[in-house]
Structures are given as C-alpha cells and as structure tokens.
Amino acid sequence: MKEIRVHGRGGQGAVSTGQILAIAAFHDGKESQTFPKFGVERAGAPVEAFVRIDESKINVRCQVYEPEVVIVLEPSLVDAVDVTAGLKKKGMVIVNSNKNPKDLSIKGDYDVRTVDATAIAIEIFGKPIVNTAMLGAFSAFTKDVSLESLKKAIDEVFLYTKGQKIADLNKKCIEEVYNKSK
C-alpha cells in the first residue's frame, strides 16, 4: 500500500489535492481513500490530507503515520512543521519551491524533489493555485497515478462545480508541471 501525506495551509486546497489524487487512483483501477486533518479552521493554518492507494481493498481507517511520499504545497511549511515526521527511510518529499532540493532545510535520507508550481500556476491561472499543479509533479515523480487519470479526476471534481474553463485550466496546469518534473 502506498501512503501519502499532503501538507498545505488552510485555503490552499490540500483536501482537494487528496480527493483528486484518490479519484485518479480509482480511474487507474486501484483502491484508494482520502481524508483531511486540520485543527482550527482558519485560512493559513497548517492542514494535512492523507491518501492511501493500493491494488487491493484498503481496510486501514486511521491517520497516515508513516507515508512513503509527502507533498508540500507551501514551501514555508518546511521550516514551520516537521514535514518528514514518520516519513519512511528513502521516502520522497515533493516541495513546491523554486529552490534546489539541497537548499531546503530537509534533513535525512530522503529523495527530495522540488518544482516551482507557483510560477506555473501564476502563468496559467494568474494566481498561485498550486494544489492541482503539485499533482502533476506527484504523477511524474512517482508514476503512482497516470496523467490521464488525473485529468479525468479534475473533470469529475471541477466540471460541474466550477465549469469547463476552470477544469481545462487545471488540466493544463497539471500537464505543464508534469512535463517540467521529469
């Protein structure tokens, strides 16, 4: 079973990130689950979302304590919370940052990757909407979900609530980040 933890701040879409990732895994024929963890509900407060992906039925119903992958939507969280807490040895940390992975304050035997999702999101949306962008990096770096399934999940989540234009922009953003994350 692959366990993933998403770190973000309230209002950044960490919960939606988990939801889209779980739906994409389902479209790839896998079992999946997702759920959030947050304390005080206020914009800017640290938020976590958890995702599990497996080839067989998932019976575990608790927080993810030892993820294989951590996705960090907001680079300031690297210094604000322990984003590597419980991360398995040689686990992957994917950070939205324009810095080189070696320049981040992440210590340990981890595979740290960075992608400037903020710059790409600003280019496409005109604002720093990075949650869906980071899914493109996750797909490119881990191969745990396909780009096509992410696009299907985006349609499923956004098409009827936000409309075709927003869904298309999100798919474009995911693909752009995916292509820059290889």
Secondary structure as UniProt FT lines:
FT   STRAND          2..9
FT   TURN            10..11
FT   HELIX           14..27
FT   TURN            28..29
FT   STRAND          31..38
FT   TURN            43..44
FT   STRAND          46..54
FT   STRAND          69..72
FT   TURN            75..76
FT   HELIX           77..80
FT   TURN            83..86
FT   TURN            89..90
FT   STRAND          92..96
FT   HELIX           101..103
FT   STRAND          111..115
FT   HELIX           117..125
FT   HELIX           131..142
FT   HELIX           147..158
FT   TURN            159..162
FT   HELIX           164..180
//
